[in-house]
Amino acid sequence: MYFNVYSDTGETIEGYLIPDGFSTKPTITVTCNSQTYGPFPCNVFLEGPLKHGHHDTGVVGFRLDGENVPGLPGSSDVLIADDETGFVIYQRYDANRHVPKRVFRLETQFAPHKELDNSLKDHFQFHAGSAELYGGETVRQMLEIVNQPSTYVSGRVLLRTVHRYFTDETLRITSLRDPFYELAIRLLTVASHKKRPLKFMSERDMILFEPAMQHFSDTNFSDPQAIKAKVLSAHKDVLSLFESPFTHQLVATNPTEKISRDGVSSALDALSQFTIFDPHETDSDIADAISESTGIARDDIAFSPVRSPFLEIANILREIKILEHVLENDLILLHFIRKAEQRAKS
């Protein structure tokens, strides 16, 4: 999906919406002063989308004014959404509540910090969480939005596939945690997905982790011995799906790329370029830092640090020696981070 509003004069709004389907006819809905209007077909021809092969007719543009959207002129309460998906592509900037910053948060936890994303939603003109659920073109568009000075995008994406879209002004945020804790999250998630599908799992995740779903689906996670037996009986190809996800996310260019030990230094370099980095997630440090960097009131920012039952399962996993090899790069990565912290304090 491509989208953009290239003109908002206060009286009129002009833009385009190019859906994922090459021949799909795009439609939008508009909310203005809490009233919903539309759906409106995008009926303006634009040469660019046709010329560049993004749409088969190029009829993807729209123009809004006071006639088709009563109250539009001068209103600060205007949202435009893709009618098919409900995805909000534009919101009129309101200086009284929107933070004039471009923010990207690299989500590294398999079960996303939705509480953090949702708590920040009202503070940004454009807001998109869980970007990994969308196609690569859509994620690129999210990060390249123009004419919207206030944007917040977060997602469990591969950093190297998106970093070129950051500007010098982009506020970059990320966090890590104990690798065994993250492994506990991933094991519990894939084990339960067949019985209780989770919306945050993308189609790519479901395909990639299918062998692990099959193997761990009947695991009794309340029994330490059952957990150990299930891990030890897993085929090496199943365990390889959980190899050092932090390092992989920071340096890989595709989901199945194997990362060597040299990837750790590249991962450290990537982390050094983040404005806000929390290597623990044991308290509210990241929320405090976001508040300080954006001016958003600390009470408005929600963040859930590490918690049960993942902590207990993580301690069980820590006793399984083979998992030290599975998580080797991440354990080394965190070791160097801890060393750097100690030097900074001395």
C-alpha positions in Angstrom: 0.0 0.0 0.0 1.2 3.5 -0.9 -0.5 6.6 0.5 0.1 10.3 0.9 -1.7 13.6 1.5 0.3 16.1 -0.5 -1.9 19.1 0.2 -4.0 20.3 3.2 -4.8 23.9 2.8 -7.3 23.9 5.7 -10.1 24.2 3.1 -9.3 21.2 1.0 -7.3 18.0 1.3 -5.7 16.2 -1.7 -3.9 12.9 -1.7 -3.9 9.3 -2.9 -4.3 5.8 -1.8 -2.8 2.9 -3.8 -4.0 -0.4 -2.4 -2.0 -3.7 -2.5 -4.2 -5.1 -5.2 -3.0 -3.9 -8.6 -6.5 -3.6 -10.0 -8.3 -2.8 -6.7 -10.3 0.4 -6.8 -9.4 2.3 -3.6 -12.0 3.9 -1.3 -11.6 6.1 1.8 -13.7 7.0 4.8 -13.3 10.4 6.5 -14.0 11.3 10.1 -14.6 14.9 10.8 -15.7 16.4 14.1 -16.6 12.8 15.3 -18.9 12.2 12.3 -18.0 9.6 9.6 -18.4 10.3 5.9 -18.1 8.0 2.9 -16.9 5.7 1.7 -15.6 7.8 -1.1 -14.1 6.3 -4.2 -10.6 7.6 -5.1 -11.6 9.0 -8.5 -8.8 11.3 -9.4 -6.3 10.1 -12.1 -2.7 10.5 -11.3 0.0 9.7 -13.9 2.7 8.7 -11.5 1.1 5.5 -10.1 0.2 4.4 -13.6 3.6 5.3 -15.1 5.6 3.5 -12.3 3.4 0.4 -12.4 1.8 0.8 -9.0 -1.8 0.6 -10.2 -3.4 -0.5 -13.5 -5.5 2.7 -14.0 -3.9 5.4 -11.9 -7.3 6.4 -10.6 -6.2 6.5 -7.0 -6.4 10.2 -6.0 -8.9 12.0 -3.9 -10.0 15.6 -3.1 -12.0 16.5 0.0 -13.6 19.8 0.8 -16.6 21.3 2.6 -19.1 19.9 0.1 -18.3 16.2 0.5 -17.1 16.5 4.1 -19.2 19.1 6.0 -17.1 20.9 8.6 -13.8 20.1 7.0 -12.6 23.7 6.5 -10.7 24.7 9.6 -11.5 21.6 11.7 -8.7 20.1 13.7 -10.5 16.8 14.0 -10.0 15.1 10.6 -9.0 11.5 9.9 -8.8 9.7 6.6 -8.7 5.9 6.5 -8.5 3.1 3.9 -12.1 1.9 3.9 -11.2 -1.7 3.3 -8.8 -2.1 6.3 -9.6 0.9 8.5 -5.9 1.9 8.4 -5.6 5.6 9.1 -3.4 7.2 6.4 -3.8 10.8 7.5 -4.8 12.9 10.5 -4.8 16.7 10.5 -2.0 18.1 12.7 -3.2 19.5 16.0 -0.4 21.6 17.7 -2.2 21.3 21.0 -1.8 17.5 21.3 0.6 16.2 18.6 4.3 15.9 19.2 6.2 17.4 16.3 8.8 14.6 16.0 9.4 11.6 13.8 9.7 8.5 16.1 10.6 4.9 15.2 10.5 2.1 17.8 12.1 -1.2 16.9 10.0 -3.8 18.6 12.2 -6.7 19.7 9.7 -8.6 21.8 7.8 -11.4 20.0 4.6 -10.4 21.9 4.6 -6.7 21.2 4.5 -3.9 23.8 1.0 -2.9 22.6 0.5 -1.1 25.9 3.3 1.3 25.0 2.2 1.8 21.4 -1.4 2.4 22.4 -0.5 4.9 25.1 1.3 7.1 22.6 -1.3 7.0 19.9 -3.1 10.2 20.8 0.2 12.1 20.8 1.1 11.7 17.1 -0.5 12.8 13.9 0.4 9.5 12.2 0.6 6.3 14.3 1.3 2.8 13.2 2.1 -0.1 15.6 3.1 -3.7 14.7 4.4 -2.6 11.3 5.6 -6.2 10.6 1.9 -7.2 9.9 2.0 -5.0 6.8 3.9 -5.5 3.5 7.4 -4.1 3.0 6.1 -1.3 0.7 3.6 -0.2 3.3 6.3 -0.1 6.0 8.5 2.0 3.7 5.6 4.4 3.1 5.0 4.7 6.9 8.6 5.8 7.4 8.8 8.0 4.4 5.6 10.0 5.1 5.9 13.6 4.0 3.7 16.6 5.0 3.1 15.1 8.5 5.6 16.4 11.0 4.4 14.1 13.8 4.8 10.4 13.2 5.2 7.2 15.3 6.0 3.8 13.8 6.9 0.7 15.7 7.4 -2.9 14.5 9.3 -6.1 14.8 11.0 -5.6 11.5 14.5 -6.4 10.3 16.5 -3.2 11.0 18.6 -3.3 7.9 15.5 -3.4 5.7 14.2 0.0 7.0 17.2 2.0 8.4 17.7 3.7 5.0 14.4 5.5 5.5 15.4 7.2 8.7 16.3 10.8 8.7 18.8 12.6 11.0 15.8 13.8 12.9 14.3 10.4 13.5 14.1 9.5 17.2 15.0 5.8 17.4 13.9 3.7 20.3 14.5 0.0 21.1 15.0 -2.3 24.1 16.3 -5.8 24.9 15.9 -8.2 27.7 17.2 -11.5 29.0 17.5 -13.8 26.0 16.0 -16.7 28.0 13.0 -14.6 28.9 12.5 -13.8 25.3 12.8 -17.5 24.4 10.1 -18.2 27.0 7.8 -15.8 25.3 8.4 -17.3 21.9 8.0 -20.9 23.1 4.7 -20.2 24.9 3.4 -18.2 21.9 4.1 -20.8 19.3 2.9 -23.6 21.5 -0.5 -22.1 22.1 -1.1 -20.6 18.6 -2.9 -23.6 17.2 -5.4 -23.6 20.0 -5.6 -19.8 20.5 -4.4 -17.9 17.5 -2.7 -14.6 18.4 -3.3 -11.5 16.2 0.2 -10.3 16.6 1.6 -13.2 14.7 2.1 -12.4 11.0 1.5 -14.8 8.1 5.3 -15.0 7.8 5.6 -15.9 11.5 3.0 -18.7 11.1 4.8 -20.2 8.1 8.3 -19.9 9.6 7.4 -21.3 13.0 5.0 -24.1 11.8 7.5 -26.9 12.8 7.9 -25.4 16.2 4.1 -25.1 16.7 3.8 -28.8 15.9 6.5 -29.8 18.2 5.7 -27.7 21.3 1.9 -27.7 21.0 1.3 -30.3 23.7 4.0 -29.0 26.1 3.1 -28.7 29.8 4.8 -25.4 30.7 3.8 -25.8 34.4 6.1 -28.9 34.6 9.9 -28.1 34.5 10.8 -31.6 33.5 8.3 -31.6 30.7 9.7 -28.4 29.3 13.3 -29.8 29.5 12.3 -33.0 27.8 10.4 -31.2 25.0 13.4 -28.9 24.3 15.9 -31.8 24.3 13.7 -33.8 21.9 13.4 -31.0 19.4 15.1 -31.4 16.1 17.9 -29.1 15.4 16.0 -27.4 12.7 13.2 -26.6 15.1 15.6 -25.1 17.7 17.3 -23.1 14.9 14.1 -21.1 14.5 14.9 -19.5 17.9 18.5 -18.7 17.3 19.6 -15.3 18.8 16.6 -13.3 17.6 18.0 -10.0 18.9 21.2 -10.2 16.9 19.3 -11.5 13.9 16.9 -8.7 13.9 19.6 -6.1 14.1 21.8 -7.3 11.3 19.9 -9.8 9.0 18.5 -8.8 5.7 16.0 -11.7 5.4 14.1 -13.9 7.9 16.0 -17.1 7.3 19.6 -15.6 7.1 22.1 -17.3 9.3 24.2 -14.9 11.4 27.8 -15.6 12.3 29.6 -14.6 15.4 30.8 -11.5 13.6 27.2 -10.3 13.6 27.5 -9.4 17.3 29.8 -6.4 16.5 27.5 -5.3 13.8 24.6 -5.5 16.2 26.4 -3.4 18.8 27.1 -0.8 16.1 23.4 -0.8 15.2 22.4 -0.3 18.8 24.8 2.6 19.2 22.7 4.6 16.7 19.5 4.5 18.7 18.5 7.6 20.6 16.9 5.6 23.4 18.0 2.1 24.3 17.0 0.0 27.3 19.0 -3.2 27.7 17.0 -4.5 30.6 13.2 -3.9 30.5 13.2 -4.6 34.3 11.6 -1.3 35.2 10.2 1.8 33.6 13.4 3.4 32.4 12.4 3.3 28.7 9.1 5.1 29.5 11.0 7.8 31.5 13.4 8.3 28.6 10.5 8.6 26.0 8.8 11.2 28.2 12.0 13.2 28.5 12.8 13.1 24.8 9.3 13.9 23.5 7.8 16.0 26.2 4.9 13.6 26.7 3.7 13.5 30.3 5.2 10.4 32.0 1.7 9.4 33.4 0.5 9.1 29.8 3.1 6.5 28.9 2.4 2.8 29.7 5.1 0.1 29.8 5.0 -3.4 31.2 8.5 -4.7 32.2 9.4 -8.3 32.5 7.0 -10.4 34.5 5.7 -13.9 35.4 5.2 -16.6 34.1 7.9 -15.9 31.6 10.5 -15.2 34.4 9.9 -18.7 35.9 10.1 -20.4 32.5 13.2 -18.5 31.6 14.9 -19.8 34.7 14.0 -23.4 33.6 15.3 -22.8 30.1 18.6 -21.4 31.6 19.4 -24.8 33.0 19.2 -26.5 29.5 22.8 -26.3 28.2 21.9 -26.8 24.5 20.0 -23.5 24.6 23.2 -21.6 25.4 24.3 -22.5 21.9 21.0 -21.6 20.4 21.2 -18.1 22.0 24.9 -17.8 21.8 25.1 -14.5 19.8 22.5 -12.8 22.0 24.2 -13.9 25.2 27.5 -12.5 23.9 25.7 -9.3 22.7 24.2 -8.8 26.2 27.6 -9.6 27.8 29.3 -6.7 25.9 26.4 -4.4 26.7 26.7 -5.2 30.4 30.5 -4.6 30.3 29.9 -1.2 28.6 27.5 -0.3 31.4 30.0 -1.2 34.1 32.7 0.9 32.4 30.3 3.8 32.2 29.6 3.6 35.9 33.2 3.3 37.0 
